[in-house]
Structures are given as C-alpha cells and as structure tokens.
Amino acid sequence: MSKLNLESAFALKGSSLKMPVLGFGVYNSPADVTKASVLAALRAGYRHIDCAQYYENEQQVGEAVREWIAKDGGKREQVFFTTKILSPASSEDETLKSLRQSVDKANLDGYVDCFLIHTPTSGTEGRKHLWNALKKLRDEGKAKVIGVSNYGVKHLEEMVAAGETPAINQIEIHPWCQQKPIVDFCQKHGIVLQAYCPIVRGAYAGDPLLNELADKYKVSWAQVLLRWSLQKGYSPLPKSDTPSRIVSNADLYSFELEQADVDRLDQCDKGAAGAVGPNPVECA
Ligand SMILES: NC(=O)c1ccc[n+]([C@@H]2O[C@H](COP(=O)([O-])OP(=O)(O)OC[C@H]3O[C@@H](n4cnc5c(N)ncnc54)[C@H](OP(=O)(O)O)[C@@H]3O)[C@@H](O)[C@H]2O)c1
C-alpha cells in the first residue's frame, strides 16, 4: 500500500480529474449549521464534500467553499464537490433543469465536480433517463464526472451492457456491511467506491474489538473505522457537525492498522443485517 495522506486522490475513469480520497458528508447537517461545518472541514484539510439535492444544503456548502476561497486563499479547483439527484422528472429536459438548478445553488464557478444518481429505485427506464440527463449536463461542462449511488451488481451490469461505466458508485461500506459482490464488480471495472456511513453512525462505539484497536493505536474508534476504510481502498465520507470530531476524523495519517487487524475487522461482516443506512444493500 502506498503511503496515504490528506492529499491522496483517486484517478477517475474517463476523466483527468482526481478525487481526494477522504470526503466529508453533509447528510442531516441542518442548513443553518452546514456552512460552518464545511468551512471547518476545509480548514481541517478535507477537499471533498458529499452533498445531495435531498439534503437541502447545496447552497450552504457552496457558500462555505466560496468563503474559504475568499478568506483562506483556497482555490475552486482544489475542492471536489459532489451532489446527487434522487428521481427523474416528467421529461429528460425537466430533469436536466433540476440538475442545472443544483449547479446554480452551489454556485461554484458554474460546475460541480461530480453528479450521482442517488438510488437505482426508478426502474430501468428511469435509470436510463437520469443517466442521459447527467450525460447532457456533463456535455455542457456543468458536471466534470458522473456516477451512481446504491447501485447493486444488476444495475451496474445493466449499465455496462449498454456500454456505460459510471466513474463512481457510492454505497454503505464498513466492517459490518461490506457488500463484497458490489465491491468486487466495481474493482474489476475501475469504478471508484465511496463508502457512506463509514463510522456506522456510532452504532458500534461500544464494540470490544473496535475499542481494543482504539487503545492499541491510541486513537478513537471512529479513526480506526476510517483508517480501515482508507486501507481497503475506499473513499470514506464521514459526517460531523461537531468541530472537534471534524478535525479528529481527518487525523488519519499518523498511524496505520497492521494487516492482521484489518483482517480481524474484515471478519465482522454481517451482510444486510449490519447495514444502518437508508437503502437496501446487496451482500454476499
Ligand atoms: N448515497 C446515499 O444514499 C447515502 C446514504 C447515507 C449517507 N450518505 C453520505 O455519507 C455521509 C456519511 O454517512 P452518515 O452521515 O449517514 O453516517 P456516519 O458518517 O457514519 O455517521 C455520522 C454520525 O456520527 C457522528 N460522529 C461523527 N464523528 C464522530 C466521532 N468521531 N465520534 C462519535 N460520533 C461521531 C455524527 O454526529 P455529529 O454530527 O453530531 O458529530 C453523526 O451523528 C453522509 O453525510 C452523506 O454525505 C450517502
């Protein structure tokens, strides 16, 4: 494994753009708090923010990035901003309008780095419709890369059969829900995996193995989980509105889990029963 650091980034299929490995999630971050959290995240070194239309805080993420550029000397191109669309509108043109509205809300030099289909739940035709609209947005230069989220193997196979490969698939991944069939498929096809709920929303804070490892490496249980995600080759997207946690969740590069400890965490997989996120998962 090459040495990881805050600047580590993934190459993305079909693009010269790189995606910083560590992301910052803003789901459930109230709109009046998001700006301060994202600004704190940028100041702590995160350069990748994960948002969605559904989270209703695209505008506030954009405000934070613009403030960071104005006050801290940051540059737009240093930040990888992702948003997502949930479902198709009445026509592809109407869907395209909705995508453009997100770009306008974020107001980040007229483009987003990445636009994802949030879930595959709109059926074969709906998925095609959303993908076509995203391709048009990309052709307009308003999204640099496009991808999917919560796609299972069958949805990904459907895309590959149609000659399309998303750059990214964002799914729930942590030791208790590892989604191995999807991970294998994505790795085989060069699709970067973003891991949501990487700290399992705190559900395993009291887990004995996690606490043993936290003591061993002198870090928090959350840092153990985030380091596991990094070492597995995923892009974890921890969310926090707590300033001290925003900082500690990015402090992941002064320790490395021994392979034997990664292997022990690998044994925790409970398949679908281990999932805490909102979407159905596909497990081995
Ligand atoms: N594509 C999808 O369908 C989908 C689904 C779910 C999530 N996501 C994305 O993935 C991101 C992360 O997932 P998530 O927010 O559901 O779960 P998560 O990041 O696993 O957990 C977030 C929760 O953990 C708390 N927390 C954060 N750092 C902590 C620490 N060091 N110690 C103890 N508690 C800590 C947060 O509280 P405080 O905020 O109070 O600190 C928050 O309640 C989301 O924000 C979103 O961007 C995508």
The ligand as an SDF file (V2000), in Angstrom:
LIG
                    3D

 48 52  0  0  0  0  0  0  0  0999 V2000
  -25.7810    7.8490   -1.0800 N   0  0  0  0  0  0  0  0  0  0  0  0
  -26.5480    7.5880   -0.0450 C   0  0  0  0  0  0  0  0  0  0  0  0
  -27.6560    7.0120   -0.1530 O   0  0  0  0  0  0  0  0  0  0  0  0
  -26.0640    7.9770    1.3190 C   0  0  0  0  0  0  0  0  0  0  0  0
  -26.6860    7.4540    2.4820 C   0  0  0  0  0  0  0  0  0  0  0  0
  -26.1850    7.8380    3.7260 C   0  0  0  0  0  0  0  0  0  0  0  0
  -25.1050    8.6970    3.8050 C   0  0  0  0  0  0  0  0  0  0  0  0
  -24.5270    9.1990    2.6620 N   0  0  0  0  0  0  0  0  0  0  0  0
  -23.3620   10.1380    2.7210 C   0  0  0  0  0  0  0  0  0  0  0  0
  -22.3770    9.6210    3.6060 O   0  0  0  0  0  0  0  0  0  0  0  0
  -22.1630   10.5490    4.6750 C   0  0  0  0  0  0  0  0  0  0  0  0
  -21.8340    9.8010    5.9650 C   0  0  0  0  0  0  0  0  0  0  0  0
  -22.8870    8.9570    6.3560 O   0  0  0  0  0  0  0  0  0  0  0  0
  -23.7890    9.2560    7.6310 P   0  0  0  0  0  0  0  0  0  0  0  0
  -23.7850   10.7250    7.9040 O   0  0  0  0  0  0  0  0  0  0  0  0
  -25.0920    8.6170    7.4090 O   0  0  0  0  0  0  0  0  0  0  0  0
  -23.0710    8.4460    8.7990 O   0  0  0  0  0  0  0  0  0  0  0  0
  -21.6320    8.4810    9.5380 P   0  0  0  0  0  0  0  0  0  0  0  0
  -20.7180    9.4580    8.8890 O   0  0  0  0  0  0  0  0  0  0  0  0
  -21.2080    7.0600    9.6760 O   0  0  0  0  0  0  0  0  0  0  0  0
  -22.0230    8.9870   10.9950 O   0  0  0  0  0  0  0  0  0  0  0  0
  -22.3990   10.3160   11.2580 C   0  0  0  0  0  0  0  0  0  0  0  0
  -22.8190   10.3930   12.7220 C   0  0  0  0  0  0  0  0  0  0  0  0
  -21.7170   10.0810   13.5790 O   0  0  0  0  0  0  0  0  0  0  0  0
  -21.4420   11.1590   14.4560 C   0  0  0  0  0  0  0  0  0  0  0  0
  -19.9820   11.2810   14.5340 N   0  0  0  0  0  0  0  0  0  0  0  0
  -19.1560   11.8130   13.6170 C   0  0  0  0  0  0  0  0  0  0  0  0
  -17.8720   11.7220   14.0030 N   0  0  0  0  0  0  0  0  0  0  0  0
  -17.8750   11.1180   15.2080 C   0  0  0  0  0  0  0  0  0  0  0  0
  -16.8510   10.7510   16.1180 C   0  0  0  0  0  0  0  0  0  0  0  0
  -15.5670   10.9750   15.8410 N   0  0  0  0  0  0  0  0  0  0  0  0
  -17.2200   10.1570   17.2830 N   0  0  0  0  0  0  0  0  0  0  0  0
  -18.5240    9.8960   17.5530 C   0  0  0  0  0  0  0  0  0  0  0  0
  -19.5440   10.2120   16.7220 N   0  0  0  0  0  0  0  0  0  0  0  0
  -19.2240   10.8300   15.5450 C   0  0  0  0  0  0  0  0  0  0  0  0
  -22.1190   12.3650   13.8490 C   0  0  0  0  0  0  0  0  0  0  0  0
  -22.5420   13.2390   14.8720 O   0  0  0  0  0  0  0  0  0  0  0  0
  -22.2150   14.8250   14.8940 P   0  0  0  0  0  0  0  0  0  0  0  0
  -22.5610   15.3660   13.5520 O   0  0  0  0  0  0  0  0  0  0  0  0
  -23.1180   15.2860   15.9710 O   0  0  0  0  0  0  0  0  0  0  0  0
  -20.7560   14.9620   15.2320 O   0  0  0  0  0  0  0  0  0  0  0  0
  -23.3030   11.7510   13.1320 C   0  0  0  0  0  0  0  0  0  0  0  0
  -24.3660   11.5640   14.0350 O   0  0  0  0  0  0  0  0  0  0  0  0
  -23.4680   11.3550    4.7180 C   0  0  0  0  0  0  0  0  0  0  0  0
  -23.3350   12.5710    5.4190 O   0  0  0  0  0  0  0  0  0  0  0  0
  -23.7500   11.5070    3.2360 C   0  0  0  0  0  0  0  0  0  0  0  0
  -22.9260   12.5130    2.6800 O   0  0  0  0  0  0  0  0  0  0  0  0
  -24.9910    8.8300    1.4370 C   0  0  0  0  0  0  0  0  0  0  0  0
  1  2  1  0
  2  3  2  0
  2  4  1  0
  4  5  1  0
  4 48  2  0
  5  6  2  0
  6  7  1  0
  7  8  2  0
  8  9  1  0
  8 48  1  0
  9 10  1  0
  9 46  1  0
 10 11  1  0
 11 12  1  0
 11 44  1  0
 12 13  1  0
 13 14  1  0
 14 15  2  0
 14 16  1  0
 14 17  1  0
 17 18  1  0
 18 19  2  0
 18 20  1  0
 18 21  1  0
 21 22  1  0
 22 23  1  0
 23 24  1  0
 23 42  1  0
 24 25  1  0
 25 26  1  0
 25 36  1  0
 26 27  1  0
 26 35  1  0
 27 28  2  0
 28 29  1  0
 29 30  1  0
 29 35  2  0
 30 31  1  0
 30 32  2  0
 32 33  1  0
 33 34  2  0
 34 35  1  0
 36 37  1  0
 36 42  1  0
 37 38  1  0
 38 39  2  0
 38 40  1  0
 38 41  1  0
 42 43  1  0
 44 45  1  0
 44 46  1  0
 46 47  1  0
M  CHG  2   8   1  16  -1
M  END
$$$$
